[in-house]
Amino acid sequence: MAQGSENETRSADAERHEEVEEISLLELANVLLKRWKLVVGLPLLAAVLTAIISLLIPPKYTATATFVPEEESQSLILRGRSRESDAERRRVAGGLCRSPKRGPA
């Protein structure tokens, strides 16, 4: 009885194997070689059409730039003012410290 069920399983597997048609790599290569013009022609045609379209479309160049000036801190402004006031003080002080011009004696 065990032997009979084993034979049935083998025959069922053989039937399924016959139903599924397998294709070998050699058969696949043979089909591709028979249709080599189609295999090579379609990608080549797509490349040529893409090149023509890309050359016909006018190029568009866009650029953007933003400029944000740096904000001066209060310390820099105060230092700049103190330098100006120091120079002004020296100029005024230099004028006050000079003795009046005397004419020829």
Order of alpha helices (4+ residues) and beta strands (2+ residues): alpha-alpha-alpha-alpha
